Amino acid sequence: MKEIEENRKKWEKTTLSRVLEKFGERKKDFHTESGLPIQRLYTPSPDFDYLEKLGFPGQYPFTRGVQPTMYRGRFWTMRQYAGFATAQESNRRYRYLLDSGTTGLSVAFDLPTQIGYDSDDPIAEGEVGKVGVAIDSLQDMETLFDQIPLDKVSTSMTINSTASILLAMYIAVAKKQGVAMESLSGTIQNDILKEYIARGTYIFPPEPSMRIITDIFQFCNQELPRWNTISISGYHIREAGATAVQEVAFTFADAIAYVQAAMGVGLDVDSFAGRLSFFFNAHNNLFEEIAKFRAARRLWAKIMRHKFGAKNPKSMMLRFHTQTAGSTLTAKQPDNNIIRTTVQALSAVLGGTQSLHTNSRDEALSLPTEDSARVAIRTQQILAYESGVTDTVDPLAGSYFVEYLTDQIEKKVTEYLEKIEAMGGAVEAVKSKYFQNEIAQSAYRYQQKVEQGEEVVVGVNKFTVVEKDTPPILEIDERQVRNQILRLKKLRAQRNRQRVQESLQHLESAARGSENLMPRIIDCVEQYATVGEIANTLRGVFVIFHTRGMQEFIFGERNDRWL
């Protein structure tokens, strides 16, 4: 090490100084998107402890991956997030994606479904089927998964405040297919805290929302052993303007709150922690993103072992899905988005993700067309089969730069977590709007840099062209919306009204007590009670959580980037 340092100083005085005097560098300071300073050159660190910081794949602290063989064993699950208009239309898209090589489904729901309103509710007008599929009842769910065997497909559902209802519908569809609950595999997002922080599709106050989440934990722990009960999401936090460091820190603060809540109702940490999953964003800064994933894996292992006393190694594994960054996509020169998505997907693969969604080039304009969706899945397949980056585990381990960034991100995330814990934890930080203010400040600083030209967005504030042609975009046929509402009215007329009312009354009684709500919700959906009817029943008990202007924001925003 001494010899390296001596030679470095010699290099700086001779080779480097001559070039700096003559040409200089592009800018004075170099930083990552999180503001971490980037040195000109990295050399071996004298205090780097391989076994403590890296270890081996599949072993604590899991920096190098949660599986010993990683992608040499099998590739990540290739998901494509999709859903629009009606269940019938979305079912066609799902079967198209499966035929194109997708290995897992990821369901996008429209905004009314996400917030517990039926398609014919006045508040849902103009939003039905626009940024996801409209699901009003079990009938729609049956259509959505028609000819898709639920015991053979892993399904991820991006749903939060109504997650219990949509999971109940999925279980009911499986029963009709003859599939046992223990055979089902997939994930519900079910992360309500990040809705208060960054996204807005909540219904109830934090406390009853947390109760519903722990009810799901308990139910799935007994009945759905292969189901991931929550996908704790940093993706939307990052989309709202957070940095990479804030993304991990705020996600882990939420995760800690969920673990504490589950243990608070009597669950042993090792009985449920192995089914926790995470959802992260893959942004443009390749090396920071790779380091972010590695640092997150290491820090989560430490949190589970030292803070919660987990004994089972599976409880310490950070398993995560990644989606490329929708907020980086541009409406101008949309083909550039293919390159952005490729870089972002590469960071997720080099960072060791367990599943991946690649955004389509036209998603800054509309929901993706079939051609764009095919290019997006082909991006993953080329990385998997042609790039060679999957042939060895954690190929960038030992990179002086990557290891430095990994250490720095872990350090900065830990500082945030200590500050949030001092506030009383994530729920209190949500109530005080600490998360929201931190994200808003980061977003503002970034936007200032873009507008001042300090941050280059190719095709937007530099390298612009006059564009003549508008690419084809997917448009939702309003006739499909009208048909959705007609089917809903017909369902209400044909079902057994007495059984529906009885099931809703039983749900209300359970909500007023301490009974686990999941069996009651399953009974409601099997009687063909609607999403809106079930949510309204719970609204009557738990009341609605209001933030000034939030309702207008949710239903006035049609850009699915907020999904």
C-alpha positions in Angstrom: 0.0 0.0 0.0 2.9 2.4 0.8 4.4 1.7 -2.6 1.1 2.4 -4.4 0.7 5.7 -2.5 4.2 6.8 -3.4 3.7 6.0 -7.0 0.3 7.8 -7.0 1.9 11.0 -5.8 4.6 10.7 -8.4 2.0 10.2 -11.1 0.1 13.3 -9.9 3.2 15.5 -10.0 4.3 14.3 -13.4 1.8 12.7 -15.8 -1.4 14.2 -14.3 -0.2 17.7 -13.6 1.0 18.3 -17.2 -2.4 17.3 -18.7 -4.3 19.4 -16.1 -2.2 22.5 -16.9 -2.7 22.1 -20.6 -6.3 20.8 -20.9 -8.0 20.9 -17.5 -11.1 18.8 -16.9 -14.8 19.1 -18.0 -15.9 20.6 -14.7 -14.6 21.6 -11.3 -16.5 19.0 -9.1 -17.8 15.6 -9.9 -20.6 14.1 -7.8 -23.1 11.3 -8.0 -26.9 12.1 -8.2 -26.9 11.8 -4.4 -24.2 14.4 -4.0 -21.4 11.9 -3.1 -18.1 13.4 -4.3 -16.3 11.4 -7.0 -12.5 11.4 -6.9 -10.4 11.5 -10.0 -8.9 8.1 -9.3 -9.5 5.3 -6.8 -6.8 3.0 -5.5 -6.9 0.1 -3.0 -8.2 1.0 0.4 -5.8 0.0 3.3 -8.7 -0.8 5.6 -10.8 -2.9 3.3 -11.9 -6.1 5.0 -13.1 -8.6 2.4 -14.9 -11.0 4.7 -16.7 -8.3 6.7 -17.8 -6.1 3.7 -18.2 -8.7 1.0 -18.1 -12.3 2.0 -19.5 -14.8 -0.5 -22.7 -14.9 -2.5 -25.6 -16.5 -0.7 -24.0 -15.8 2.7 -24.2 -13.0 5.2 -23.9 -10.0 4.6 -25.1 -10.9 1.1 -23.3 -7.9 -0.5 -22.4 -10.1 -3.5 -25.9 -11.6 -3.9 -28.6 -13.6 -2.2 -27.9 -16.8 -4.2 -24.5 -18.6 -4.4 -24.8 -19.0 -8.2 -26.9 -15.9 -9.0 -27.6 -15.8 -12.8 -25.4 -18.8 -13.5 -28.2 -20.8 -11.9 -31.2 -19.0 -13.5 -31.9 -15.5 -14.8 -34.0 -12.9 -12.9 -37.7 -13.0 -13.4 -38.5 -10.9 -16.5 -41.7 -9.0 -15.7 -43.5 -6.4 -17.8 -45.8 -4.0 -15.9 -49.0 -3.9 -17.9 -52.7 -3.2 -17.6 -55.2 -0.9 -19.3 -58.8 -0.5 -20.1 -60.8 -3.6 -19.3 -59.9 -7.0 -17.9 -60.5 -8.5 -21.3 -58.0 -6.2 -23.1 -55.4 -6.6 -20.4 -55.7 -10.4 -20.6 -54.8 -10.2 -24.3 -51.7 -8.2 -23.4 -50.7 -10.6 -20.7 -50.9 -13.6 -23.0 -49.0 -11.6 -25.7 -46.2 -10.9 -23.2 -46.1 -14.5 -22.0 -45.8 -15.6 -25.6 -43.0 -13.0 -26.1 -40.9 -14.5 -23.3 -42.0 -12.7 -20.1 -41.6 -15.0 -17.2 -43.8 -13.2 -14.7 -46.9 -10.9 -14.8 -47.0 -7.4 -13.2 -50.5 -6.0 -13.0 -51.2 -2.3 -13.3 -54.6 -1.2 -11.9 -56.4 2.0 -12.8 -56.6 4.8 -10.2 -60.2 4.2 -9.1 -59.4 0.5 -8.3 -56.3 1.6 -6.4 -58.3 4.0 -4.2 -61.4 1.8 -3.8 -64.0 3.3 -6.1 -66.1 1.4 -8.6 -66.0 2.4 -12.3 -69.5 3.9 -12.2 -68.7 6.1 -9.1 -68.8 9.8 -10.1 -65.4 10.4 -8.7 -63.9 7.8 -11.1 -65.2 9.6 -14.2 -62.4 10.2 -16.8 -60.0 7.8 -15.1 -61.5 4.3 -15.7 -58.9 2.1 -17.4 -56.6 5.0 -18.2 -53.4 4.1 -16.4 -54.2 0.5 -15.6 -56.9 -2.1 -15.7 -60.3 -1.5 -14.1 -61.2 -4.2 -11.6 -64.6 -3.8 -10.0 -65.4 -7.4 -8.9 -64.3 -11.0 -8.9 -65.9 -11.2 -12.3 -63.3 -8.8 -13.7 -60.5 -10.8 -12.0 -61.7 -14.0 -13.5 -61.6 -12.4 -17.0 -58.1 -10.9 -16.3 -56.6 -14.3 -15.6 -58.6 -16.3 -18.1 -56.5 -19.2 -19.6 -53.5 -18.1 -17.3 -52.8 -21.0 -14.9 -52.1 -19.3 -11.5 -50.1 -22.3 -10.2 -47.6 -21.8 -13.0 -47.2 -18.0 -13.2 -45.8 -15.6 -10.6 -48.0 -12.5 -10.4 -47.0 -9.1 -9.0 -49.8 -6.7 -8.2 -49.0 -3.0 -7.8 -51.8 -2.3 -5.3 -51.6 -0.8 -1.9 -54.6 0.7 -0.1 -56.9 -2.0 -1.6 -54.3 -4.7 -1.6 -56.3 -7.0 0.7 -59.3 -6.9 -1.7 -57.3 -7.7 -4.8 -55.4 -10.4 -3.0 -58.7 -11.9 -1.9 -59.9 -11.8 -5.5 -56.7 -13.5 -6.7 -57.3 -16.3 -4.1 -60.9 -16.7 -5.2 -59.9 -17.0 -8.9 -57.3 -19.6 -7.9 -60.0 -21.6 -6.1 -62.2 -21.5 -9.2 -59.2 -22.8 -11.2 -58.7 -25.6 -8.7 -55.4 -24.2 -7.5 -54.6 -24.5 -3.8 -53.6 -21.3 -1.9 -50.3 -22.8 -0.9 -49.4 -23.2 -4.6 -49.8 -19.5 -5.4 -46.6 -17.4 -5.8 -46.3 -13.7 -6.4 -46.3 -10.3 -4.6 -48.7 -7.6 -3.6 -47.1 -4.2 -3.2 -49.1 -3.5 0.0 -46.8 -0.6 1.0 -49.0 2.1 2.4 -46.4 4.3 4.1 -44.8 5.2 0.8 -48.2 6.3 -0.4 -48.3 9.0 2.2 -44.7 9.9 1.4 -44.6 10.0 -2.4 -47.6 8.8 -4.3 -51.0 9.5 -2.7 -53.2 6.5 -3.3 -54.2 5.9 0.3 -57.6 5.7 1.8 -57.4 5.3 5.6 -55.2 6.9 8.3 -51.8 5.2 9.0 -52.9 3.2 12.0 -55.8 1.2 10.5 -53.8 0.9 7.3 -51.0 -0.8 9.3 -53.6 -3.1 10.9 -54.7 -4.3 7.4 -51.1 -4.9 6.5 -50.4 -7.0 9.6 -53.6 -8.9 9.0 -52.3 -9.8 5.5 -49.0 -10.9 7.1 -50.7 -13.2 9.5 -53.1 -14.7 7.0 -50.4 -15.4 4.4 -48.1 -16.7 7.0 -50.6 -19.5 7.6 -52.3 -19.9 4.2 -50.0 -18.6 1.4 -46.4 -19.7 2.3 -45.0 -18.9 -1.2 -46.6 -15.4 -1.4 -44.6 -12.2 -0.8 -46.8 -10.3 1.5 -45.4 -6.9 0.8 -43.1 -5.2 -1.7 -41.6 -2.3 0.2 -41.2 0.3 -2.4 -38.4 2.8 -3.0 -39.3 3.1 -6.6 -42.1 5.7 -6.1 -40.0 7.6 -3.6 -37.3 7.9 -6.3 -39.8 8.9 -8.9 -41.0 11.7 -6.7 -37.5 13.2 -6.8 -35.5 11.5 -4.0 -31.8 10.7 -4.4 -30.4 7.2 -4.5 -29.4 7.5 -0.8 -32.9 8.8 0.2 -34.5 6.0 -1.8 -32.8 3.3 0.3 -33.0 5.2 3.6 -36.7 6.0 3.4 -37.6 2.6 2.1 -35.8 0.9 5.0 -37.4 3.3 7.5 -40.8 2.0 6.2 -39.6 -1.6 6.2 -38.5 -1.2 9.8 -42.0 0.1 10.7 -43.6 -2.9 9.0 -41.3 -5.4 10.8 -42.0 -3.7 14.2 -45.8 -3.8 13.5 -45.7 -7.5 12.6 -43.7 -8.4 15.7 -46.1 -6.2 17.7 -49.0 -8.5 16.9 -47.0 -11.5 18.0 -45.4 -12.8 14.8 -41.9 -14.2 15.2 -39.5 -12.3 12.9 -38.2 -15.5 11.3 -41.8 -16.6 10.5 -42.5 -13.7 8.1 -39.3 -11.8 7.3 -38.3 -14.3 4.6 -41.4 -13.3 2.5 -40.6 -9.6 2.6 -39.6 -8.2 -0.7 -38.5 -4.8 -2.0 -39.0 -2.7 -5.1 -36.3 -0.3 -6.2 -35.7 2.1 -9.0 -32.8 1.9 -11.5 -31.7 5.3 -12.5 -29.1 6.7 -15.0 -26.0 6.9 -12.9 -24.7 3.4 -13.6 -22.1 3.0 -10.9 -24.1 4.7 -8.1 -27.1 2.4 -8.9 -25.0 -0.7 -8.8 -23.4 0.4 -5.5 -26.9 1.3 -4.2 -28.2 -2.3 -4.6 -25.1 -3.8 -3.1 -25.1 -1.4 -0.1 -28.8 -2.0 0.5 -28.3 -5.8 0.6 -25.5 -5.5 3.1 -27.3 -3.0 5.4 -30.6 -4.9 5.4 -28.8 -8.0 6.5 -27.2 -6.1 9.4 -30.6 -4.5 10.4 -32.4 -7.9 10.5 -29.6 -9.6 12.4 -28.7 -6.9 14.9 -31.9 -4.8 15.3 -34.5 -7.6 15.1 -32.5 -10.6 16.2 -33.3 -12.7 13.1 -31.6 -16.1 13.1 -32.7 -17.6 9.8 -30.4 -16.4 6.9 -33.4 -16.1 4.7 -34.8 -13.4 7.0 -31.7 -11.3 6.3 -31.8 -11.6 2.5 -32.8 -8.5 0.6 -34.8 -9.8 -2.3 -35.9 -7.1 -4.7 -37.7 -6.3 -7.9 -36.3 -3.4 -10.0 -38.0 -1.2 -12.5 -36.2 1.3 -14.8 -36.8 4.9 -14.0 -40.0 6.3 -15.6 -39.1 9.8 -14.5 -36.1 9.8 -16.8 -38.1 9.1 -19.9 -38.6 12.0 -22.3 -41.5 12.8 -24.7 -38.9 14.4 -26.9 -36.8 12.0 -29.1 -38.5 9.0 -27.4 -36.2 6.5 -29.1 -33.5 7.8 -26.7 -35.5 6.1 -23.9 -34.4 2.7 -25.2 -30.8 3.6 -24.4 -31.7 5.0 -21.0 -33.6 1.9 -20.2 -30.8 -0.3 -21.3 -28.2 1.4 -19.0 -30.7 1.3 -16.1 -31.5 -2.4 -16.6 -27.7 -3.1 -16.8 -27.3 -1.5 -13.4 -30.0 -3.7 -11.9 -28.5 -6.8 -13.3 -25.0 -5.9 -12.2 -26.5 -5.0 -8.8 -28.1 -8.5 -8.5 -31.8 -7.9 -8.8 -34.3 -10.9 -8.5 -36.8 -9.5 -11.1 -36.8 -6.7 -13.5 -39.3 -4.5 -15.5 -38.0 -2.4 -18.4 -40.0 0.6 -19.3 -41.0 1.1 -22.9 -39.8 4.0 -25.1 -43.2 5.6 -25.4 -44.3 5.7 -21.7 -43.7 9.5 -21.4 -46.5 9.8 -24.0 -48.9 7.0 -23.1 -49.3 3.4 -22.0 -46.9 1.3 -24.2 -47.9 -0.1 -27.6 -47.3 -3.8 -28.2 -44.2 -3.0 -30.4 -42.7 -0.9 -27.6 -43.4 -3.5 -25.0 -41.7 -6.1 -27.2 -38.5 -3.9 -27.5 -38.5 -3.5 -23.7 -38.6 -7.3 -23.0 -36.0 -7.8 -25.7 -33.7 -5.4 -23.9 -33.8 -7.8 -20.9 -33.3 -10.9 -23.1 -30.2 -9.4 -24.8 -28.7 -8.5 -21.5 -29.4 -12.1 -20.3 -28.3 -14.1 -23.3 -25.9 -11.9 -25.3 -24.0 -9.5 -23.0 -22.0 -11.9 -20.9 -22.6 -9.9 -17.7 -24.5 -12.9 -16.2 -21.7 -15.4 -16.5 -20.0 -14.6 -13.1 -21.4 -13.5 -9.8 -21.1 -9.8 -8.8 -18.6 -9.0 -11.6 -17.8 -5.5 -10.2 -16.8 -6.6 -6.7 -13.4 -5.3 -5.9 -13.7 -2.3 -8.1 -12.1 0.5 -6.1 -14.7 2.9 -7.2 -17.7 0.6 -6.7 -16.6 -0.5 -3.3 -16.1 3.2 -2.2 -19.6 4.1 -3.4 -21.1 1.0 -1.7 -19.5 2.1 1.6 -20.5 5.7 1.2 -24.1 4.9 0.4 -24.4 2.5 3.4 -22.9 5.3 5.6 -25.3 8.0 4.4 -28.3 5.7 4.6 -27.5 4.8 8.2 -27.3 8.5 9.1 -30.8 9.0 7.7 -32.2 6.0 9.6 -30.7 7.2 12.9 -32.4 10.6 12.4 -35.7 9.0 11.5 -35.6 6.7 14.5 -35.0 9.7 16.7 -38.2 11.2 15.4 -40.1 8.1 16.5 -39.9 6.1 13.3 -41.5 6.2 9.9 -45.1 6.8 10.9 -44.2 9.8 12.9 -41.9 11.0 10.1 -44.8 10.7 7.7 -47.1 12.7 10.0 -44.5 15.5 10.3 -44.0 15.5 6.5 -40.2 15.0 7.0 -40.0 12.5 4.1 -42.1 14.7 1.8 -40.1 17.8 2.5 -36.7 16.1 2.0 -37.9 14.6 -1.4 -39.3 18.0 -2.5 -36.0 19.7 -1.8 -34.0 17.1 -3.7 -36.4 17.3 -6.7 -36.2 21.1 -6.7 -32.4 21.1 -6.6 -32.3 18.6 -9.5 -34.8 20.6 -11.6 -32.8 23.8 -11.1 -29.7 22.1 -12.4 -31.5 20.9 -15.5 -32.9 24.4 -16.2 -29.5 25.9 -15.7 -27.8 23.3 -17.9 -25.7 21.8 -15.2 -27.4 18.5 -15.7 -27.8 17.4 -19.3 -30.9 15.6 -20.5 -30.1 14.6 -24.0 -32.8 15.8 -26.5 -34.4 18.1 -23.9 -31.9 20.8 -22.9 -29.0 19.7 -25.2 -28.8 18.0 -28.6 -32.3 19.0 -29.5 -33.9 18.6 -32.9 -37.1 19.7 -34.5 -39.3 16.6 -34.5 -41.8 16.2 -37.3 -43.4 12.8 -36.6 -45.4 11.8 -33.6 -44.9 8.1 -32.8 -48.0 5.9 -32.6 -49.4 5.8 -29.1 -51.9 3.5 -27.3 -55.3 5.2 -26.9 -58.1 3.9 -24.7 -61.4 3.4 -26.5 -64.2 5.1 -24.5 -66.6 2.4 -25.6 -64.6 0.0 -23.5 -65.2 2.2 -20.5 -68.9 2.3 -21.1 -69.0 -1.5 -21.5 -67.1 -1.8 -18.2 -69.8 0.2 -16.4 -72.6 -1.8 -18.2 -71.1 -5.1 -17.0 -70.9 -3.8 -13.5 -74.5 -2.8 -13.5 -75.5 -6.2 -14.9 -73.5 -7.9 -12.2 -75.2 -6.0 -9.4 -78.6 -7.0 -10.9 -77.7 -10.7 -11.1 -75.9 -11.5 -7.9 -77.5 -12.6 -4.6 -78.0 -9.2 -2.9 -78.8 -10.7 0.5 -75.5 -12.6 0.6 -73.6 -9.6 -0.5 -75.1 -7.5 2.3 -74.5 -10.2 4.9 -70.9 -10.5 3.9 -70.4 -6.8 4.1 -72.0 -6.6 7.5 -69.7 -9.4 8.8 -66.8 -7.4 7.4 -67.9 -4.3 9.2 -68.2 -6.1 12.5 -64.8 -7.6 12.1 -63.3 -4.2 11.3 -64.8 -2.8 14.5 -63.2 -5.5 16.5 -59.8 -7.2 16.3 -60.6 -10.1 14.0 -58.3 -10.8 11.1 -60.0 -9.1 8.1 -58.7 -11.3 5.3 -61.2 -14.2 5.6 -64.1 -11.7 5.7 -62.8 -9.9 2.7 -62.5 -13.2 0.8 -66.1 -14.0 1.7 -67.2 -10.6 0.3 -65.4 -11.0 -3.0 -66.7 -14.5 -3.4 -70.3 -13.1 -3.1 -69.3 -10.6 -5.9 -69.2 -7.6 -3.6 -67.4 -4.8 -5.5 -64.1 -3.1 -4.7 -66.0 0.1 -3.9 -68.6 -1.6 -1.7 -65.8 -3.3 0.4 -63.8 -0.1 0.6 -66.8 1.9 1.6 -67.6 -0.6 4.3 -64.1 -0.1 5.8 -64.4 3.7 5.2 -67.4 3.7 7.5 -65.2 2.2 10.3 -61.8 3.6 9.7 -62.8 7.0 8.1 -60.9 8.6 5.2 -57.4 10.1 5.5 -57.4 13.6 3.9 -54.4 15.7 2.8 -55.3 19.1 1.4 -55.4 19.0 -2.4 -54.5 15.3 -2.6 -57.8 14.1 -4.1 -57.4 16.6 -6.9 -53.8 15.5 -7.4 -54.7 11.8 -7.7 -57.6 12.1 -10.1 -56.3 15.1 -12.0 -53.0 13.3 -12.9 -53.1 11.0 -15.9 -49.4 10.4 -16.3 -48.8 6.8 -15.3 -45.2 7.7 -14.2 -46.8 8.1 -10.8 -47.6 4.4 -10.8 
